[in-house]
């Protein structure tokens, strides 16, 4: 929504209480949810306005050596300065932690703040005279303006694709969205050149070749290249918990062991950071108080008939799908007649991971030349009503499934882009079938990988809820809590629950 314009600069702070303090002083104000969050939205909210970013005098983080309040102020300044009329940033006096305490404890007024900004505000302008026109220099200066948050660059390249950090995870950034702004950035730039008469300044010669050279220079390890063969991973020299123990939610990164151990929220819900390179996040906020009565009744008590062993297996599989952990090397096969509820149970996985983070495939697709391309970056892979193709293709598809679940690496052919070398998928495969397909599994390898969940009974047409999927989406935070309990059991036992009761499917 549009921001009010009551005259004077927009005051940008961290947190709603500081924003309220700025409003009380008579300013238009924006409160960021945290030091590095919401910067993309902030650009659109204050575009063309005069802004002042007020930081916080907080303590140095002993692990990173950074001051989050100062870093957030600098990040907001760097992101906004290219889209606003003018930008200044300022820290409160040392005796005041933030704007709220400055107002409440020390009697700050609107007039005093404006005078302080005039005296102490930093107003750094973008560099227009460049030291040289070497690709690395140009690339670094461009990244400083467009893709820098604090001390980090938030544009990365991995496996031939560019990714940009959006405050929660890294999302694909088409190359044309990088190339275009390069030309805008180069407008009006000058470069220093040496001559017999000394140094001279002349217009930067910028063309398509310069853009390509800049893109190549951006692949330097200290700029944008992600060198890890597996992701999620820690980058920018940062170190943290095992990525297999982390699940990104909309409101933070869940450190699974800390949550399962019952530690305080500040220890299990970590702030988002561009130092954690992940392409996956759950599409909802983590809520430790959430409930899911419809899921309990319709899925656990309905489709799974209240069978505790089947419920345990299903919840373990859901929790496993929420993580990047693939060490169990299993494939889920949901078997039952049409209308038995197996497809609804499979759709719960999509509800948890999000539609854009799951892929659909088939045996025929897996056996094709480009069949693996759609699985790159997917968290979950669904194979609905799986049917076998011709024998030769089925052998190839079986080998692919075994390699995916076995954490092996692939050379992945992709259309119109370089093939991936030694790529390891982090997805889990769930198949739904009317009956178990006769796989050419002579060595029994697939049989050892399969988890089988039976759905022997059909759901009557009268009892079907046409709005069930939407209701389950609303209950995703509560379903996630049950799935985490399943994950706890899986990790404690070291294996998935195996239902003892088997059913003959007609």
LINJOCOR-V883756 format. One line per field, one symbol per residue. ss: DSSP state (@ for helix, = for strand, . for the rest). Layout:
ss = ???
This chain:
ss = .........=====.@@@@@@@@@...=====......@@@@@@@@...=====.............@@@@@@@@@@@@@.....=====........@@@@@@@@...@@@@@@@@@@@.=......==....@@@@@@@@@@@@.==..==.====..=====....===...@@@@@@@@@@@...======..======....@@@@@@@@@@.......=.......==........@@@====..====@@@@@....@@@@==.....==...............@@@@@@@@@@@....@@@@@@@@@@@@@@.........======.....@@@@@@@@@@@@.@@@===..@@@@......@@@....====.......@@@@@@@@@@@@@@@...======..========...======...........@@@@@======.....@@@....@@@@@@@.@@@@@@@@@@@@@@@@@@.............
